[in-house]
Amino acid sequence: MTIPKLRRSQVAAIHSFRFAAAAVTALIAVGFTSAAGCGSGNDGAFAGPSNKGGAAGDAGKNDGAAGAAANDSGSGGSGGTSGGKCKTDTECSSTSATPWCNTYTGKCVACEDGNAQHGCSGGQTCCLEKCVGVDSDPANCGACGTTCTFQHAAGSCTGGKCALGACENGYKDCDTNPANGCETAVTGGQGCVCNPGETQPCYDGAPGTENVGICKGGTKTCQQNGSGWTVCENEVLPIKEICNNSLDDDCNGQPDDSVDADGDGWKRCDGDCCDAPGPVCGSPALVNPGAVEVAGDNVDNNCDGQVDEDPVAICSAAAKHAGITALDLLNAMELCQLADNGKWGIVGTPFVGKAVGGAAVDNNQLGVLDNFGTDPSNAPQRGATMASLSSGHARDSSDPDPTNAISFSHSAGAAPPDFLAPHNGALPQTSANCPNGNNVNDDVMLQVQLKAPSNAQSFSFNFRFFSQEYTTWTCTSFNDFFVTLLDSTWQPGPGQTPIPADKNICFDANGSYISVNSNQFFTVCHPKSGYTCPDGWAGLNGTGYEGQGGATVWLTTTAPVVPGETITLRFITWDTSDMAWDSLVLIDNFRWSALPSDGPITEK
């Protein structure tokens, strides 16, 4: 093959091109090579064509700035500032803080984790290419990455162990457990109340009740954060007394008792259903098992579980003419309840017999009657029966042992001394113009002690008096009596009438005694001169008193009492000055009342 011969101009051009290419190649080679000391980058190697400068120099150690760009003067760019990536430890040895080259990252470091040859000096530990003292560094305490961080507190590291530092304001380390830091919020500068887990004896009951009855102390424990105590555990406190369990539940030293808050003498364990004002009652001292029911007040006054029941009991169902006792007579007049367990009622054993001396009387002088005669006006005032006392026979004309004569003689007797004493030991005068009478015969007395209800201020009963003496022997010494004597502690206040000195509480309209010589209430009779008999004589029919006698209508006696006191009542009738021309009284419908009385009174 023949190579064409080149012209001179063509050869010169080829040489120029080859020289320029070599220069570019040299510049490229120099541009990718760092200085031996990882210092500044090399300058540009060659001038460029057409007077253009060469390429910029390399960046220096640790990513230093690149060299200056080529300039127009044709010289190469200046080398970069110190920087660039290291490849050997030698390149990093000039800096004592980072003497080792991490060839993976090309950075000079203080140490390399996991590379013992690139470790730390002075007993320090390499943690993330930094030398730290793990015995004192709170960020790497005891090991790399173990930080001493606490709740509401600073942390410190001592001997490779985290320690709780100072608490933030408003917080305390009460449980002494560093794991949860300063866990307790405190106010007002208050510190921890107690040591966590500490125990103390405790008792929340009233002073003087611990270790009395069922009551005993317990134990309280300091809470885990030390901020306070738990509730007192296993203590037994006083409770409302449980009745009839033989225990002192309220810890006052007395089993099965309770407080009498209203001072009425009754406690809850006694059955008091209202001991303080409230929806149950407004006047607790008047409400208890010793009270009598007050109809219409919508209160269970006697605490029997019923409201406004009939306060008068019925306990006598049929007439009785033989073997009559004092209790039979009281039952017939609606006195039924016995004063047991503090309740009101009959106290002890009632008596029926002679007014003085306690001797018995003829059974015919006593009667439990379901009627007296044939006129409806003589029917019992409440219940099926009524009581009767007589100086003759306590019967009508159709009963067994009837009143079929005007006189039945029994025995001499006497009036009670306390009745006679205010009258100088003699029978009182009924009327100023009539004689007194001089002795008592055929007397009969029913005597009873009664405990008044705790809310009672008075009592009442009905009676009706008959006498064969009326009208034939009026205003003579044959002045038969019916009296009711009351022993009571009641005292009158201003404007009230006292109980008379002779204790009699049954009067006529003029304040005189119920007797033959008092015509104020003897209104049932056969009219004749001086006796108008305004209530006619029908009430005498069938009684045995229709031919000769007279009678009152039903009268009502009311007398005062002190609530809760024990009174004595004596119902007495007798023949005066002889044993003839008998008299009789019907008594019925005894009842207590919460209403006061201004003194004894008898009225139609």
C-alpha positions in Angstrom: 0.0 0.0 0.0 1.4 3.4 -0.9 1.0 6.1 1.7 0.4 9.5 0.1 2.9 12.0 0.8 1.7 14.8 3.0 2.2 18.4 2.5 4.2 20.4 5.1 1.1 22.3 6.1 -0.8 19.1 6.8 2.0 17.6 8.9 2.2 20.8 11.1 -1.5 20.6 11.7 -1.3 17.0 12.8 1.5 17.8 15.2 -0.5 20.6 16.7 -3.5 18.4 17.3 -1.4 15.7 18.9 0.2 18.2 21.2 -3.1 19.6 22.3 -4.6 16.2 23.0 -1.6 15.3 25.1 -2.0 18.4 27.1 -5.7 17.7 27.7 -4.8 14.1 28.7 -2.2 15.5 31.2 -4.7 17.9 32.7 -7.3 15.2 33.2 -4.7 13.0 34.8 -3.6 15.8 37.1 -7.1 16.9 38.0 -8.0 13.4 39.5 -4.8 13.1 41.6 -4.7 14.7 45.1 -1.5 16.0 46.7 0.5 13.5 48.7 -0.3 15.2 52.1 -4.0 15.6 51.5 -3.4 19.3 51.5 -4.2 21.7 48.7 -5.1 20.3 45.2 -2.7 20.4 42.3 -2.7 23.4 40.0 -3.9 23.0 36.4 -1.1 21.4 34.4 -1.3 22.9 31.0 -2.4 26.0 29.2 -5.4 25.4 27.0 -5.6 26.2 23.4 -6.3 29.7 22.2 -4.8 31.0 25.4 -7.5 29.4 27.6 -6.6 28.3 31.1 -6.4 24.6 32.2 -9.0 22.6 34.4 -9.6 23.4 38.0 -7.5 21.7 40.7 -8.7 18.8 42.9 -10.5 19.4 46.1 -8.4 19.2 49.2 -8.6 16.9 52.3 -11.9 16.2 53.9 -14.0 17.6 51.1 -12.1 21.0 50.9 -13.1 23.5 48.4 -12.3 22.8 44.7 -9.5 24.6 42.9 -10.1 27.8 41.1 -11.6 27.6 37.6 -9.3 28.0 34.6 -8.6 31.6 33.7 -8.3 33.3 30.5 -4.6 34.0 30.8 -3.8 30.4 29.8 -2.5 29.2 33.2 -4.2 26.3 35.0 -6.6 26.8 38.0 -5.1 27.0 41.5 -5.3 23.9 43.7 -8.4 23.4 46.0 -8.2 24.2 49.8 -7.4 21.7 52.4 -9.9 18.8 52.2 -10.7 15.7 50.2 -11.1 12.1 51.4 -8.4 10.2 53.2 -7.2 6.8 52.2 -4.6 6.2 54.9 -4.1 6.9 58.6 -1.1 8.9 57.6 -3.2 11.4 56.0 -5.1 12.0 59.4 -2.1 11.8 61.7 -1.5 15.5 61.7 -4.8 16.1 63.7 -4.6 14.6 67.3 -8.3 14.7 67.8 -9.1 12.6 64.7 -5.9 10.6 64.0 -7.5 7.7 62.2 -8.8 7.3 58.7 -12.2 5.7 58.2 -11.4 4.3 54.7 -15.1 3.6 54.1 -16.2 7.1 54.6 -12.9 8.7 53.8 -13.1 10.8 57.0 -10.5 11.3 59.7 -12.1 10.1 63.0 -11.2 10.0 66.7 -11.8 6.2 66.6 -13.5 3.4 64.8 -16.2 1.3 66.5 -15.2 -2.3 66.5 -11.6 -1.6 65.4 -9.3 -2.1 68.3 -6.4 -0.7 66.3 -8.3 2.6 65.9 -9.4 2.8 69.5 -9.4 5.5 72.2 -6.7 6.3 74.6 -6.9 7.2 78.3 -9.4 4.5 79.1 -12.1 6.1 77.0 -14.6 4.1 74.8 -15.3 4.5 71.1 -18.9 5.4 70.6 -20.0 6.4 67.1 -16.4 7.4 66.2 -16.1 9.6 69.3 -14.1 8.8 72.4 -16.2 9.2 75.6 -15.8 8.3 79.2 -18.6 5.8 79.8 -18.0 6.0 83.5 -19.1 9.6 83.6 -20.9 10.5 80.3 -24.7 10.8 80.9 -25.3 10.2 77.2 -23.2 7.0 77.2 -23.2 5.8 80.8 -21.6 2.4 81.2 -22.0 1.6 77.5 -22.5 3.4 74.3 -26.0 4.8 73.8 -27.1 4.4 77.5 -28.5 7.8 78.4 -29.3 8.9 82.0 -32.8 10.3 81.5 -35.2 10.7 84.4 -38.8 11.9 84.8 -38.9 15.5 86.1 -35.2 15.3 87.1 -31.7 15.7 85.9 -29.5 12.7 85.4 -25.8 12.1 86.1 -23.3 9.2 85.5 -21.0 8.0 88.1 -18.8 4.9 87.8 -20.8 3.9 84.7 -24.1 4.0 86.6 -26.9 6.4 86.0 -27.9 8.4 89.1 -30.9 10.6 89.8 -30.0 14.2 90.0 -31.9 17.2 91.3 -35.7 17.2 90.9 -37.5 19.8 88.9 -39.3 22.4 90.9 -42.7 21.0 92.2 -41.6 17.4 92.2 -40.1 15.0 94.7 -38.6 11.5 94.6 -40.8 10.1 97.4 -40.6 6.5 96.6 -36.7 6.5 96.4 -37.0 4.5 93.2 -34.7 6.2 90.5 -36.4 4.3 87.7 -39.5 6.6 87.8 -37.5 9.8 88.6 -39.1 12.5 90.7 -42.6 11.0 90.5 -44.6 13.0 93.0 -46.0 16.4 92.4 -45.9 18.5 95.6 -47.3 21.9 96.3 -46.5 24.7 98.7 -43.1 23.4 99.3 -44.5 20.2 100.9 -42.2 17.3 100.8 -42.9 13.6 100.9 -45.5 12.6 103.5 -44.2 9.2 104.4 -41.8 6.4 103.4 -43.2 4.1 100.7 -44.4 0.9 102.2 -44.3 2.1 105.7 -47.3 1.1 107.9 -48.9 2.7 110.9 -51.9 1.8 113.2 -54.9 3.9 112.5 -58.5 4.4 113.7 -61.1 6.8 112.3 -63.8 6.4 114.9 -64.8 8.8 117.6 -62.4 9.3 120.5 -63.0 6.8 123.3 -64.6 4.1 121.1 -61.5 2.2 119.9 -61.3 -1.2 121.6 -64.8 -0.8 123.0 -67.5 -3.2 121.9 -66.9 -4.3 118.3 -64.7 -1.4 117.5 -61.0 -1.9 116.8 -58.1 -0.1 115.0 -56.6 -1.0 111.6 -53.5 -0.4 109.6 -52.6 2.3 107.0 -49.8 2.0 104.5 -47.7 4.7 102.8 -48.5 4.9 99.1 -45.7 3.8 96.8 -45.0 7.4 95.7 -44.8 8.6 99.4 -47.4 11.3 98.8 -49.8 10.0 101.5 -51.4 7.1 103.3 -53.9 4.5 102.1 -57.2 4.3 103.8 -57.3 2.6 107.2 -57.7 -1.1 106.4 -59.3 -3.7 108.7 -60.6 -1.2 111.2 -64.1 -1.6 112.7 -66.0 1.6 113.4 -69.1 2.3 115.5 -72.4 1.7 113.7 -76.0 2.2 114.6 -76.8 -0.2 117.4 -78.3 -3.4 116.1 -81.0 -4.4 118.5 -81.1 -7.7 120.3 -77.8 -9.1 119.0 -76.0 -8.9 122.4 -73.2 -6.7 120.8 -72.1 -3.2 121.6 -72.4 -2.0 117.9 -72.1 1.7 118.6 -69.1 1.1 121.0 -70.5 3.1 123.9 -69.9 0.3 126.4 -73.6 -0.9 126.5 -74.7 -3.7 124.2 -78.1 -3.5 122.5 -78.8 0.1 123.6 -79.3 3.1 121.5 -79.5 6.9 121.9 -82.6 8.7 123.2 -82.0 11.7 121.1 -85.4 13.3 121.8 -85.4 12.6 125.6 -88.7 10.9 125.6 -87.4 7.9 127.5 -87.5 5.6 124.5 -84.6 4.6 122.3 -84.5 3.1 118.9 -83.9 -0.4 120.3 -86.9 0.2 122.5 -89.0 0.6 119.4 -88.9 4.4 119.0 -89.7 5.0 115.4 -89.0 8.8 115.5 -86.1 10.1 117.5 -85.4 13.3 115.5 -87.6 15.8 113.6 -88.1 14.8 110.0 -90.6 13.5 107.5 -91.7 10.8 109.9 -92.8 13.2 112.6 -92.4 16.8 113.6 -92.4 16.3 117.4 -90.3 13.2 118.1 -90.7 13.4 121.9 -94.4 12.7 121.4 -93.8 9.7 119.1 -92.8 6.4 120.7 -94.2 3.0 121.8 -95.4 4.7 125.0 -97.7 7.2 123.1 -101.3 6.9 122.3 -102.4 7.1 118.6 -103.7 10.5 117.6 -106.4 10.1 115.0 -106.1 12.3 111.9 -102.5 13.6 112.3 -101.0 11.2 109.7 -98.3 10.1 112.2 -97.6 6.7 113.6 -97.7 8.1 117.2 -97.3 4.8 119.0 -94.8 3.2 116.5 -96.8 0.1 115.9 -96.5 0.4 112.1 -100.0 1.8 111.6 -101.0 5.4 111.1 -104.2 6.9 112.5 -105.7 3.6 113.7 -108.4 3.8 116.4 -106.6 4.7 119.6 -109.3 3.0 121.7 -109.0 -0.8 121.9 -112.0 -3.0 122.1 -111.4 -6.0 124.4 -114.8 -6.9 125.8 -117.2 -8.7 123.5 -120.1 -9.9 125.6 -122.1 -9.3 128.8 -120.9 -11.0 132.0 -122.9 -11.4 135.1 -120.9 -13.9 137.3 -117.3 -14.1 138.4 -116.7 -10.5 137.4 -113.2 -9.1 138.1 -111.8 -5.7 138.2 -110.1 -6.4 134.9 -113.4 -7.4 133.4 -114.9 -4.0 134.3 -111.9 -2.1 133.0 -112.0 -4.0 129.7 -115.7 -3.3 129.4 -114.9 0.5 129.5 -112.1 0.0 126.9 -109.1 0.0 129.3 -107.4 -3.0 127.8 -103.6 -2.4 127.6 -101.2 -3.4 130.3 -98.3 -1.1 131.1 -95.6 -3.6 130.0 -92.2 -2.8 128.7 -92.6 0.9 129.4 -95.9 1.3 127.5 -99.0 3.0 128.9 -101.8 1.1 130.4 -102.9 -0.7 133.5 -100.2 -0.9 136.2 -100.2 -3.7 138.6 -103.4 -5.5 139.7 -106.6 -3.5 139.7 -109.1 -3.9 142.6 -112.8 -4.0 143.0 -114.4 -4.2 146.4 -115.3 -2.0 149.4 -114.0 1.6 149.3 -112.1 1.1 152.5 -110.5 -2.0 153.9 -110.2 -4.1 150.8 -113.1 -6.4 151.5 -114.9 -8.1 148.6 -118.4 -7.1 147.5 -121.4 -9.1 146.3 -120.9 -10.1 142.7 -124.4 -8.6 141.9 -123.0 -5.2 142.6 -120.8 -5.6 139.5 -121.9 -5.8 135.9 -120.4 -6.1 132.4 -123.5 -5.1 130.4 -124.3 -5.0 126.7 -127.3 -2.9 127.4 -129.3 -1.5 130.3 -133.0 -1.5 130.0 -134.8 -1.2 126.7 -134.1 2.4 125.6 -131.4 2.8 123.0 -129.9 5.7 125.0 -128.6 3.2 127.5 -126.5 1.3 124.9 -122.7 1.2 125.4 -120.9 4.3 124.2 -118.1 2.3 122.5 -117.6 -1.3 121.9 -120.1 -4.1 122.9 -120.1 -3.6 126.6 -119.9 -1.2 129.5 -119.1 -1.4 133.2 -121.6 -1.1 135.9 -121.3 -0.6 139.7 -124.3 -0.5 142.1 -125.2 -0.3 145.7 -127.9 -2.8 144.8 -127.8 -5.0 141.7 -125.8 -3.9 138.7 -128.4 -5.4 136.4 -131.5 -4.3 134.6 -134.9 -5.9 135.0 -134.2 -8.7 132.5 -130.7 -9.7 133.5 -129.9 -12.7 135.8 -130.3 -11.5 139.4 -132.4 -8.6 138.0 -133.1 -5.2 139.5 -136.7 -6.1 140.5 -136.9 -4.2 143.7 -135.8 -0.7 144.9 -133.6 -2.0 147.6 -130.9 -4.7 148.0 -129.0 -4.5 151.2 -125.4 -5.6 151.5 -123.1 -4.2 154.2 -122.0 -1.1 156.0 -119.0 0.7 154.7 -117.1 4.0 154.6 -115.9 6.7 152.3 -112.2 7.0 151.6 -110.5 9.0 154.3 -108.7 11.3 151.7 -112.1 12.2 150.3 -113.5 13.1 153.7 -110.4 14.9 155.0 -111.0 18.2 153.3 -114.6 18.1 154.7 -113.5 17.6 158.3 -114.0 13.8 158.1 -117.7 14.1 157.1 -119.5 13.6 153.8 -119.6 16.9 151.9 -122.8 18.9 151.5 -124.3 18.7 148.0 -126.6 21.6 148.3 -126.6 24.4 150.7 -130.1 23.8 151.8 -129.9 20.0 152.1 -128.4 17.8 154.8 -125.2 15.9 154.3 -126.0 12.4 155.3 -124.0 10.7 158.0 -122.7 7.3 156.9 -121.8 5.2 153.9 -123.4 1.8 153.1 -123.4 -0.8 150.3 -120.4 0.9 148.8 -118.5 -0.5 145.8 -115.2 0.8 144.4 -113.2 0.0 141.2 -109.6 1.1 141.7 -106.9 1.1 139.0 -103.4 2.6 138.5 -102.8 3.7 135.0 -99.6 4.9 133.3 -100.5 7.7 131.0 -99.2 7.7 127.5 -96.1 9.7 126.8 -98.1 12.2 124.7 -101.3 12.3 126.7 -102.3 15.5 128.5 -105.8 14.4 129.5 -108.3 11.5 129.7 -112.0 11.3 129.4 -114.8 8.7 130.2 -118.6 8.6 129.9 -120.9 7.8 132.7 -124.6 7.7 133.5 -126.0 7.7 137.1 -129.3 6.2 138.2 -130.9 6.3 141.7 -134.1 4.9 143.2 -133.9 7.9 145.7 -134.7 10.4 143.0 -137.1 12.2 143.2 -138.7 10.9 146.4 -135.7 11.4 148.7 -134.0 14.5 147.2 -132.7 17.1 149.6 -132.7 14.6 152.5 -129.9 12.7 154.2 -130.4 9.8 151.8 -128.1 11.4 149.3 -126.5 8.6 147.4 -123.2 9.5 145.6 -121.1 8.7 142.6 -117.5 10.0 142.8 -114.3 9.5 140.8 -111.2 10.2 142.7 -108.0 11.1 140.8 -104.4 11.0 142.2 -102.1 12.9 139.8 -99.0 15.1 139.8 -100.6 17.6 137.5 -100.5 21.2 138.7 -102.6 24.0 137.3 -101.1 27.0 135.5 -102.6 30.5 135.3 -106.3 30.4 134.5 -106.6 26.6 135.1 -108.7 24.8 137.6 -106.9 22.6 140.2 -107.9 19.1 141.0 -110.1 19.5 144.2 -108.5 18.7 147.5 -110.9 15.8 148.0 -109.7 14.5 144.5 -113.2 14.1 143.0 -113.4 15.0 139.3 -117.1 14.4 138.6 -119.4 17.4 139.1 -122.7 18.7 138.1 -123.2 22.0 136.3 -122.9 23.9 139.5 -119.7 22.2 140.5 -121.4 20.1 143.1 -121.2 16.3 143.5 -123.1 13.8 141.4 -125.6 12.8 144.0 -129.3 12.6 144.6 -129.4 16.1 146.0 -128.0 17.6 142.8 -130.8 18.1 140.3 -128.7 19.8 137.7 -127.9 16.7 135.8 -130.8 14.5 137.0 -132.9 15.2 133.9 -134.4 11.7 133.2 -137.5 11.2 135.4 -141.2 11.4 135.6 -142.2 15.1 135.8 -143.8 16.4 138.9 -143.9 19.6 140.9 -140.4 21.1 141.0 -138.9 18.5 138.6 -139.3 19.3 134.9 -137.4 16.2 133.7 -136.4 17.7 130.3 -135.0 14.4 129.0 -138.2 12.5 129.7 -138.4 9.0 131.3 -137.8 6.7 128.3 -134.2 6.1 129.6 -135.6 4.4 132.6 -137.6 1.8 130.7 -136.6 -1.8 131.5 -133.9 -0.8 133.9 -135.7 -1.6 137.2 -135.6 2.2 138.0 -138.6 3.1 135.9 -141.2 3.2 138.7 -139.4 5.1 141.4 -136.1 6.5 140.1 -134.4 9.0 138.0 -131.2 9.3 136.0 -128.8 11.6 134.3 -128.1 11.4 130.6 -124.7 10.2 129.4 -122.1 12.7 130.9 -118.5 13.1 130.0 -115.7 13.8 132.6 -112.4 15.1 131.4 -109.3 15.6 133.6 -105.7 16.6 133.1 -102.6 14.4 133.5 -98.9 14.7 133.2 -97.6 12.8 130.1 -96.1 9.5 131.2 -97.1 9.7 134.9 -98.9 7.0 136.8 -102.2 8.0 138.1 -104.7 6.3 140.4 -108.4 6.3 139.6 -111.2 5.2 142.0 -114.8 4.9 140.8 -117.1 4.7 143.8 -120.8 4.7 144.5 -122.8 4.1 147.7 -126.0 4.4 149.6 -126.0 7.3 152.1 -127.6 7.0 155.5 -129.3 3.7 154.8 -129.1 0.4 152.9 -132.2 1.0 150.8 -133.3 2.8 147.6 -130.3 1.8 145.6 -128.2 3.7 143.0 -126.2 2.5 140.0 -123.6 3.9 137.6 -122.7 2.9 134.0 -119.1 3.7 132.9 -117.8 3.4 129.4 -115.5 4.7 126.7 -112.3 5.6 128.6 -109.8 7.3 126.3 -106.6 9.3 126.4 -106.1 12.5 124.6 -103.0 14.5 123.5 -105.1 17.6 124.0 -104.6 19.5 127.2 -107.3 20.1 129.8 -107.6 23.2 131.9 -108.8 21.2 134.9 -111.4 18.6 135.7 -114.8 19.1 134.1 -118.0 17.2 133.6 -120.4 18.1 130.8 -123.2 16.7 128.7 
